[in-house]
Amino acid sequence: MTTLYVLDVEDFRPLAEVASKDPDTTVRRRGPYLEVEAADEIRIERGATGCRNAVWYSSVAAVEGGRVVRWDKAELVVEPTPGDRP
Protein backbone atom coordinates (compact mmCIF):
# COMPACT_ATOMS: atom_id res chain seq x y z
CA MET A 1 0.00 0.00 0.00
CA THR A 2 1.06 3.55 -0.70
CA THR A 3 0.15 6.05 2.02
CA LEU A 4 0.37 9.83 2.06
CA TYR A 5 -0.18 11.78 5.27
CA VAL A 6 -1.31 15.40 5.39
CA LEU A 7 -2.07 17.36 8.52
CA ASP A 8 -5.83 17.59 9.08
CA VAL A 9 -6.16 21.35 8.89
CA GLU A 10 -8.32 23.48 6.62
CA ASP A 11 -5.46 24.42 4.27
CA PHE A 12 -4.48 20.81 3.50
CA ARG A 13 -7.91 19.13 3.43
CA PRO A 14 -8.44 19.84 -0.29
CA LEU A 15 -5.61 17.43 -1.13
CA ALA A 16 -7.37 14.59 0.66
CA GLU A 17 -10.73 15.60 -0.84
CA VAL A 18 -9.34 15.51 -4.38
CA ALA A 19 -7.56 12.20 -3.75
CA SER A 20 -10.76 10.66 -2.37
CA LYS A 21 -12.46 11.09 -5.76
CA ASP A 22 -10.32 8.23 -7.08
CA PRO A 23 -12.33 5.05 -6.37
CA ASP A 24 -9.08 3.14 -5.64
CA THR A 25 -8.06 5.58 -2.91
CA THR A 26 -9.29 5.73 0.67
CA VAL A 27 -9.00 8.66 3.05
CA ARG A 28 -9.40 8.40 6.79
CA ARG A 29 -8.44 10.37 9.84
CA ARG A 30 -5.50 9.03 11.84
CA GLY A 31 -4.68 11.14 14.86
CA PRO A 32 -4.07 14.70 13.69
CA TYR A 33 -3.52 13.53 10.08
CA LEU A 34 -5.52 12.55 7.04
CA GLU A 35 -4.24 9.24 5.71
CA VAL A 36 -4.56 8.92 1.92
CA GLU A 37 -4.04 5.28 0.93
CA ALA A 38 -4.01 3.41 -2.37
CA ALA A 39 -2.87 0.01 -3.57
CA ASP A 40 -0.87 1.65 -6.36
CA GLU A 41 0.05 5.29 -6.99
CA ILE A 42 -1.54 8.39 -5.51
CA ARG A 43 -1.97 11.25 -7.99
CA ILE A 44 -3.34 14.66 -6.99
CA GLU A 45 -3.77 17.53 -9.46
CA ARG A 46 -2.88 20.85 -7.91
CA GLY A 47 -5.45 22.81 -9.94
CA ALA A 48 -8.27 20.68 -8.53
CA THR A 49 -7.17 21.46 -4.96
CA GLY A 50 -7.10 25.24 -5.32
CA CYS A 51 -3.93 25.33 -3.18
CA ARG A 52 -1.52 28.24 -3.48
CA ASN A 53 2.25 27.68 -3.73
CA ALA A 54 3.08 27.89 -0.03
CA VAL A 55 0.31 25.47 0.94
CA TRP A 56 0.94 23.07 -1.94
CA TYR A 57 4.66 22.73 -1.28
CA SER A 58 4.24 22.31 2.49
CA SER A 59 1.35 19.84 2.44
CA VAL A 60 3.14 16.47 2.69
CA ALA A 61 3.72 15.37 6.28
CA ALA A 62 4.93 11.84 5.48
CA VAL A 63 4.87 9.00 2.97
CA GLU A 64 4.77 5.30 3.82
CA GLY A 65 5.26 2.42 1.37
CA GLY A 66 6.08 4.79 -1.46
CA ARG A 67 8.07 7.76 -2.63
CA VAL A 68 7.28 11.12 -4.16
CA VAL A 69 8.22 10.94 -7.84
CA ARG A 70 6.66 14.23 -8.91
CA TRP A 71 5.73 17.31 -6.91
CA ASP A 72 5.61 20.35 -9.12
CA LYS A 73 3.19 23.14 -9.96
CA ALA A 74 0.87 20.70 -11.76
CA GLU A 75 0.60 17.59 -9.61
CA LEU A 76 1.79 15.42 -6.76
CA VAL A 77 2.51 11.78 -7.56
CA VAL A 78 3.46 9.17 -4.97
CA GLU A 79 4.41 5.75 -6.34
CA PRO A 80 4.85 2.52 -4.40
CA THR A 81 8.43 1.63 -3.63
CA PRO A 82 9.75 -1.35 -5.62
CA GLY A 83 8.42 -4.59 -4.18
CA ASP A 84 5.34 -2.89 -2.69
CA ARG A 85 3.24 -2.99 -5.88
CA PRO A 86 0.14 -5.21 -5.81
N, C-alpha and C positions, 0 to 999 in steps of 0.2 A: 504494500500500500504506500501511496505517496501522500504525505500530510504537510499542509501549510498552516502555520499558526499566525493569526493576526490578533492584536489586542482588541478586546470587545469595547470599543469606544465609538462614538458617533462618526468620527472622521474615517475610520477604517471599515466600518460595517458594509459600505457599498461593495468592497471587494468580495466579501463572503456572499452578499446577495447576488452579485453577478455570477459567481462561481456556482451557486446553488441552482441556477437555471439549466445547468448541464445535468441530464438525468443520471449520469454515471458518477456524479459527485454528491457527497453528503456534507452537510454543515451542521455542527452541533457546538454547544457551549461547553468549554472545559476550563473550569476555574475562571480566571479573568480573560480567557482567550476564546476566539472562535476557531474551531478546528475544521479545516477544509480538507476532505479526504477523498481520494479517488484510487481506483485500482491501477490506473495508468497515469497519464500526465494531467496536470492541472494547468489550464490556460485561461487567463483573465485579460480581456481587452480593456485598456485604460479608458478609452472614450466612453464605454458603457458604464464605468464607475463614476464619472464626473469628478474624479480626484485631480487636484492641482499637483504641480511638481513636488512640493515639499511633502505632501501627504503620500503621494504615490511612492516616492523613493524612500520613505521611512516606514512603510506599512508592514514589511515582513518581520515578524518576531523570531520565527524559527522554521526549519524544514526538517522533516523526519522521513527517512526512506526514499529520499530523492535529492535533487540538486537543482538550483536555479540555472537554467541554460539561456534564458533571455529575460531581461528586465530593462526595457528601454521605454521611450515615450509612447510606444504603441501597445505593448502587451507584456505580461508577466507569464513566463512558462516555467513550470517545475516538472522535470522528468524523473521517473524512477531511477535509482542508481542501478548499475548493471547487476543482474542477479535478482532484482526485486520485481521484475516485470511478471505479470500473470501468465 
